[in-house]
Amino acid sequence: MRTPRSAHLLVIATALATLSAACSPAFFLKPTEPYDTDALADAPDYAEADAWVALPGQDTNANLLPPGAPERAAEAPADVFFIYPTVWFDRKRWNDPLDSAKSHEMLNELILAGQASVFNACCRVFVPRYRQTTIGAYFNEPAEAQPSFSVAYADIARAFEVFIEEHNQGRPFIVAGHSQGSMHAMRLLETIDADPELRERLIAAYIPGFALPLSRYESAYEHLEPCRSPEQTGCVLSWDTYREDHAGDGAQDLLHWQGDALARIPVDAPRQCTNPVSWRMDEQPSERAAHLGAVQLNNEGESTSFIGVLRSRGPLGMNVTGLKTPQPALLSARCQGGVLFVPDLEDLGYDELPETTSGNYHLGDIELFYMDIRANAAARTQAWLSQRASVSELEKSEETMASEEVVEPRVGGAE
């Protein structure tokens, strides 16, 4: 029996994930060469369009809409700064050279279509290229891997600066990412947290797939808080999706930013879990009927195996032409111990999403909740706009009252 192309496409995506267990294929992709700054590509010039995977007005897969979704507004009220997950898994070069046709294909055909597009209902989509770290470096010691990750983050920081100064122009914005992208977003949020003007414009941060430690809200963020309700703004959302009843066997401690240094955070350290159906942090299971829908990709091009992805030195021939019809009411979800649990997808007839490691639905962090994230990002954006309108009206009212105050003239008389 021939395997569907969409299934092959999802197998390809396993190479994109930042995995968290030593038994994963990524463990065998640890760099074989010492880190060498001479091997680095030049830093992207974010003033140039080719330094971005997606910009407003460009014809990319970030513009794809799920069937049945309303057409996007001519001018979205907000922006999203999206940091993509790992698409570089070379064993010799620690950082993406940015000229790999295969990486470009994966970004355009998989990441823009299946992840960044989720935000195009509320936002103009900005996705910077960056010299990200190869997937195998997550299994190196922090001191070995830090130079490579520092290069990746420096690109993100420069891209965000250009985004704010040249593109955003005072509009509200969302920060989003997945996996390695979420790792860097957690550090970027420290910059936003420390800047009152940026902090006021932050609608929310959607950063699943990288075990956000709750300790960051004490050690790194002075003002930002976890989102605890569906329309809360200026807050952070994070979750890591696993199969129900999976205990996380074989997981190892994860590399995280601590300031500008890398450190391993124990895998069992308390982490944030936002339920992406109910948008709350309690352990109450969401109703299956409340699930707005998973969305898969329609690939009309070539398909290949995971091993084929690793061996290929060039493009794979993928051609994603659209998004498939959403599958609503597919599942319930619940948070427990900082992990998001969903039923066994095979039992639900949704068997085209592979587990990156046993029980880990890392690749489904966005796919399984595509329509839920899409609707919630729009709702939070509207909530931010409504709050801002209320503040503006109050400020105008106070100014009017102040201008209408009558100052009694002081009367003086001669004795």
Beta strands, then each sheet from edge to edge (+ up, - down):
strand 1: 52-54
strand 2: 78-83
strand 3: 123-128
strand 4: 173-177
strand 5: 202-206
strand 6: 225-226
strand 7: 235-237
strand 8: 241-243
strand 9: 254-258
strand 10: 261-265
strand 11: 297-299
strand 12: 320-323
strand 13: 334-336
strand 14: 339-342
sheet 1: 1+ 3- 2- 4- 5- 7- 6-
sheet 2: 8+ 14+ 13-
sheet 3: 9+ 10-
sheet 4: 11+ 12-
end
